[in-house]
Amino acid sequence: MKKILAIVMMTLISLTIVSCKKSEPRTVDRETNVKNVNSSDSDYTSTLNKWREEKLRDDFDYSEVISPLNFNYTTGELLSDNKKYDEFITKYDLDKDNTSHIFDFSNADEITININVEEEGLYTLALDYFSVNKTIRDMEIAVYVNDSVQYFEAGQLALKSNWVASNTFNVDRYGNDIMPNAKIEEMWVHTEIRDTQRVQKEALKFHLLSGDNTIKVKRLRGEFYLGQIYVYGKKQLLTYDEYLNKYQGQQTITEFLQVIEAENPLYKNDLSVRYGTDRATTVTPFALMENKLNMVDGAAYDTSGHSLTYNVDVLEAGFYYITVKAKQGKSNTRVFRTLYVNGFVPFEEAKEIPFDYSSKWKNVTLESSEGKELKVYLNKGINEITLEVNSSPLLEIYETIDYVMKNVNELGLDIKKLTGNNVDPNRDWEIEKNIPNIKEDLERYANLLYVAYEDFVNINKTKKTSEITVNLLRAAETLDYFAANPNRIPKEINRLSVGNNSVLQKLGLILPIILEQPLSMDKIFVHGEDSKLPGPGGNFFNNIWVGIRRFFLSFFDKKYNDKAEDDELEVWVNRSRQYVNLMQQMVDDTFTKDTGIKVKISIMPNEDKLILATSSDTQPDVALGVAGWRPYDFAVRNALVDLREMPGFFDVAERFKEGAFAQLIYQDGVYGLPETQNFSLLFYRKDILDNIGVEIPNTWQDVIDLLPEIQRYGLNFYNLLSTSSAFKAYLTTMPFINQFGGRLYSDDILKSNLTDSNTIKAIDFMTELYTIYSLPLEVGSFYNQFRYGNLPLGIGDFGMYVQLLHAAPEIAGLWDIAPMPGVLREDGTVDRTYDGSATSGMIFKNSDKVDEGWKFLDWWTSKDVQLNYAENLITSLGSEYMWNTSNVLAFEEMTWDDNHKEAFLDQWEWIFDTPKTPASYMMERELSNIWNKIVYDGENTRIAISDSAILIDKEITKKMIEFKFINNRGEVLKNFRFPTKETIHEWVRPWERLWIRFYQNLRVKNLLMKRLVNYLYFHI
């Protein structure tokens, strides 16, 4: 028996060893597999490869400088020895000798230059520009050569502004540093034309023919002046050894040390780069309890092309070393920076300076990828040193994964076309007869991933596992399996392109993080060869002592929970500390100075705290950031101020869409102001829809019509009802009821009215979407399914928009937005009514500072303040901190993509938040139950409605008695006023309602007189 057991154990061990060996990457032929890996035929990489195959040179000695005097243009203006030129020089304090002719491109469309080259080949373009941009977005241009955009990237090129901020940080009332606002540094910048993502290893090249060529620079966005344009052949950087020889005889400084705080740059080229707090004792400036901005936050300094520039002042010329006190948290992975000295990369090795993974602070002297320490030559006096994030070493890996993902996705679509997306588990397939090259293709995709793995290991100089290497190998192994067993793909399609553990999902997880290059920095040391640097770690016993002191002091730290002083207006805000800190700063800097009203803003971690505070009479004066429906619950209990009674309310109400007030109304009063706005928009993948020939739906009927087409490929449409939550809130159900013209209540609001014919149509439609047209019942994350391409179109909100814009670079440019589908009316318009409530603000009735609270709400919701707050959030915290204000005029002026903003504004016209009643919660719950019963249980619509109507009517009666609208006998004591689309004017635009009635009944037949009266109304 023992022998048998031993044999079994040895067999198991052998099998285990074999299975382990399977995870080892195999060696593959790089040239055979990597050739022709392109994301598309029109991108720069594929275009450059074609030019290389055509043997086009770029190494010839050629250089030409084109002055603005030689620009051809129809709009814009040349500044040259005229009044505007003198004003420009004076305004920006420039040196006339170094600033010759200038072209004002701020209002121009395009300029054209003519260039004659002797030899056909690839040339580099560079230009001088002077930013006077007034928005936070990068300026953008397009470059046409001989009237064509030679590759995709040339159609949208970013010109970055340099941003400066005070190195002395303001502090809040608790002593914590506040992220400073930055402004554009108005200065000349010389730049080679580079790709917008800054991931190409070199400047972009352009194909010029021998003889005459035209180069057109088209302004897409932004305001700037243009100086000289440069055209030249490739400029070969010196190697490090050649660089040392160039300065042969120059001294290497031995004793010198200049310490630069990393959070105090001369300027940065992107607002997303921000500073953070580290509590370590050696990170300066240090504070025991306060939060000091004492480092560059690596999570925000991780995008290729982002840079920080510092001033270095040295007493004598010579070679110096540069050491960065840094930590890098990307596990078992290197990140890279490019070093610029006085605006130029000094030598080839400075382009890709590595920083290895380290979870603790380390002093890292700049070195080459091979580990050789580098020294740089600095002139006597002030020098500029720039560290730019560089993802280019990983570009080939990124493009390989992107290529494999797109091909696997297309293969998955082909399989679904073949099988009809309805696979019989008992049917055998012979896939190779229908897709002849499938085995070879899958083998090649697997080999590409093995090559990517090897490249990644070589770049990072380690075989330690990381999220990237693990997913690369697992995806490659799965492709190997399918290459050996192609006929199993239809039955196991979830492992290839659909499921949560598919090849597509594994690669989709790592694609966005491959190019991330996070690096936190505390200090930069410019030092001599023998200089001793302070250690990065600190004293062990000192660290223990600081920890003990912090622990005990934390029991007495009440700074975010202390009560407002008697002379302070107390405002609770349901937002995170970053938002609250900026609000407090703006209040202190402007509102308090202008009005004399002191304001204390506190963080409200949970809205339930408001209910408890109100019941114990410890509520604040004002609450902000509360859910849009929350004011109603307080209003019915007589806990809020009716804002209609406040001076200037109707002028303030003009800032918002009428429909945004619908659930802030109770009886004759309005008890809150809209603060932020949500949206329901159609998100769609342009690449996928173009591939299968589907147009963007405009109505729900269009959605019905396209479903069979996209479902043939295993794709589908996402609607908000597909959320994985069992409870379907008004946000998901009311758009259908409103668009179909349904009604929830009887005229007196004392009974439900779900048997209204239009309401039944709406319920039928929103259930048939699932019972007949097979929309997905539960989707955990539309964002992820949209990225993977499984749900290439659907309804999303503002949060979805921000996520896609800033967290899905792998599909940048492949998606777009449009107003949500609606119901076609008889007059030809499409009703897109939606529930867009987000957050609101309100004043408590028990406050002894009601007037002050109203002045604060008036100030806070004004256009200039909302616009300033939105811009400050981005300039201090980064572009992902987008503020969706409810103030329409402020929203219109925000620096967002104009086409996207137009889609937001179009959809905004249809906002109508669901009005509340004392029994609204029961109506909302039963609408959800009706949908669930019909969709999941197959119950008849009329029966489901009838059962729910009984429960709703009982609750309405109970609540109407409780709030004294009727008595126990059902007799009406007072009428309940319920706002509708037709009557909401009466609460927020009373004069508009009166004018409509007056105008409609005006007994004036003379059309000219009517137009005159109309003009007087709207202009006086």
Secondary structure, DSSP 8 states (H G I E B T S, - for coil): -HHHHHHHHHHHHHHHHHHHHHTS-----HHHHHTT--S-TTSHHHHHHHHHHTT----S--EEEE-GGG-B-SSSEEESSSHHHHHHHHHTT--GGG---EEE-TT--EEEEEEEESS-EEEEEEEEEEE---SSS-EEEEEEETTB--SGGGGSEEE---EE--SS--B-TTS-B-----EE---EEEEE---TT--SSS--EEEE-SEEEEEEEEEEE--EEEEEEEEES------HHHHHHHTTT--B--S-EEEEETT--SEES-TT--EE----TTSSS--SSS----EE-GGGS-STT-EEEEEEEESS-EEEEEEEEEEE-STT--EEEEEEETTB--SGGGGSEEE--EEEEEEEE-B-TTS-B-EEEE-SEEEEEEEEE--GGGHHHHHHHHHHHHHHHHHHHHHHHHHTT---TT----HHHHSTTHHHHHHHHHHHHHHHHHHHHHHHT-----HHHHHHHHHHHHHHHHHH-GGGTTTTHIIIIISTTSHHHHHHHHHHHHT----EEEEEEEE-TT-----SS--HHHHHHHHHHHHHHGGG--TTT----TTEEEEEE-S-HHHHHHHHHHIIIIIHHHH--EEEEEE-S-THHHHHHHHTT---SEEEEEETTHHHHHHTTT-B--GGGSTTHHHHHTTS-GGGGGGGEETTEE--EEEEE---EEEEEHHHHHHHT-----BHHHHHHHHHHHHTTT--EE-GGGBS-S---HHHHHHHHHHTT--SB-TTSSSB-TTSHHHHHHHHHHHHHHHTS---S-BS-HHHHHHHTSS-EEEE-HHHHHHHHHH-GGGTTSEEEEE--BEE-TTS-EE--B--EEEEEEEBTT-S-HHHHHHHHHHHTSHHHHHHHHHHHHHHH-TT----BS-HHHHHTS-S-HHHHHHHHHHHTTB------TTHHHHHHHHHHHHHHHHHH---HHHHHHHHHHHHHHHHHHHHHHTTSB-TT--BSS------TTTTHHHH-HHHHHHHHHHHH-----HHHHHHHHHHHHH-
